[in-house]
Amino acid sequence: THSKDAYAGGITGYNCGIINNCHNTAATSINIDNPVGYNQGLPYKGGIAGYNHNGSITDCFNSHWFSGVTGYNSGEIENCYNVDVSGSGSIANMNADTGFIKNCHNEGKSFNFYGGGLVNYNYGLITGSYNTAELTANNVGGIAKYNYGTIKNCYNKGNISNLSKDLSRGGCAGGIVSYNYNEGSIINCSNRADISLTAKATSGEFHIAYKIYIGGIAGVNMGSIENSYNVGNIKATSYAFEESGSENKVGGIAGINYTYSPISNCYNVGNIYSSVRFPAHTNNAGGIVGYNSHDISISGCYFIKNYSYDIGIGNGVGTAIQKSNDELKTTAFLDLLNSYSDQYETWYLDLSGKHNNDYPLLKHELSEPATYTIYFDAA
């Protein structure tokens, strides 16, 4: 679409009604002169609707690289999915404060990517949703890139890595979000995929500091995280020049946790590996948090020692509790998690070997939706 208007969609540019059981497999593009607010998602384009303005999109799917389901959502999106995306946000580029996304997922692969597995900016509510797509970006979250709202009962199973390991200056990544801001809350979420970021200096870049922040749940946390866990392996590798410096902050739940940003009732069993080229460069790695700035921010969080770290907090203040691998697979540990939870029996333990390698999982994960794909005759 080439227009002075700022909305383009495979089904409709602007929706304030109901869209149900539709699909798009074609590219959606838009060109306008000097678009206002482009970095915040304008112009809006989507495989189903460019702008979902208080409307409803249900039981739809999009399967083209260049756009997700919608560019901007201030309404409801439910039971929708996306297959493959190159860009930002497979369900919505922006989910506004009135936006509601439920039971949606992203699958396939996402490359040349600069957002979250489901949304780029989240100011609203995302619940019961997940990502299984492999995500390739320098700044990315399995569910959202930037979270200012609420993400609840969501999980990521798609591996995350950065764009060009030969040219990257680092990045920020989390299994659920890249950045969880002050107003953001993450509740009952899990990451079950590996995350790996590499920073490699190129000739002449002596003045550039290379930074890698990775968390199993959030790369950087300024909000709150509760009742969440990570079982994925996390790796940060920096090859920066000695003169430029580098900074790795890597944790099983968050890479950096800022002052008065509570992390509670969480655990990590994933391996944490972080390396820098020179001893003088910053290298903070911990089972729960790489760097924590306030001693009362972390409560009821548990980790197991592995080959590359034996502390819960890589640097800063605060306390995390070390457990053995066997202890985390007991009913006593399950009862401990549930005793901290505001919701009765949030956690569940299945020792049959069928779920989560016998580690506790969240009850909502017992009813994970089956991954499905809709086929149709294009003729």
C-alpha positions, 0 to 999 in steps of 0.5 A: 500500500502506498498512501498518505494514510498511516494504516495498511493491513492484509484484511483491513487498514483500520479495524474498530469492529470484529475480524474472525477466522481470517488469514494473510500470506501476502506482504504488507507494506506502507510508504508515506512522507515523514511519518510522525512517530515512526519509532513508536510504530507509525505507520501501522501495518499488519497482516490482518489489520494495520491498526486495531482500534478497540476492535476484536481480532480472533482465530486469525493467522498471518504467515508473511515475513514483513509484518505481524498480525497488527501494527497497533492494538488497543482492542482484543486479539485472541487465539491468533498466531503468526508464522515467521516474521522479519521486523518487529512483533509477530502479534502486534508492534505495539500493545496499548494500555487498553490492549488485550492479547490472549492465547496467541503464539508465534512460531517458525523463525524470526530474523533481522528482527528488532522486537519481541516474539509477540510484541515490541512495546507492551503497555497492556495485558498479554496472557496465556501466550507463547513463542516457539520461534527462533529469534535473532536480534541484538535487543529482544525478548521472547514475548516482548521487547519493552514491557510497561504493562503485565505479562502473565501465564506466558512462556518462551521455547524459542532460542535467542541469539544476536544478529551478527556475531562478527560485528555485534556490539552486544545487546540485551535479551530475556526469555520473556522481555528484554527490558521490564520497566518500572510499571511492568510486571511479569507473573507466572512465566517461564523460559525453556530455551537457550539465550546466547549473545556475543560482542565482537570488536572490529578494527578501529572501535577502541572507544566503544564499550561493549555491553551484554545483559541477559536474563532467563526472564528479563535482560534488565528488570526495573519492574517486578517478576514473580512466580517465574523460572528459567531452565534454558542455558544462558551464554554471554561472550565478549571479544572487546578490545582492552581499551574499549572495555566490556560489561557482561551482566548475566543471570538466571532470572535477570541480567540487571535488577535495579533498586526496588524492583522485586523478584520473588518466588523464582528459580533457575536451573539453567547453566550460566556462562559469561566470559570477557576478553580481559580481567579488567572488564566487568563480568557479573554472572549469577544463578538469579541475577548478574547485578542487583542494586538493592538488598531487599529486592530479591526474596524466595529465589533459588538456584543450583550450582553449575560448572560456571557459577556458584553464587546467586547474585553475581555482584551487588547486594541481596541473597538467593538460596542455593539448592541441589538438583535433587532438592528442586525435584521434591514435594518439599520444594514444591510446598515452599514455592506454593507457600510464597505464592499469592495464588493457592497452589500456583506450582505443580510437580510431576515426577513422571518425567513427562513435564519439565524434567521433573522440576516444578512447573506452573499449573497453567503449563499443564494445559499448554495448547497444541502447536497447530498450523492451518493449511489452505488451498490457495487456488 
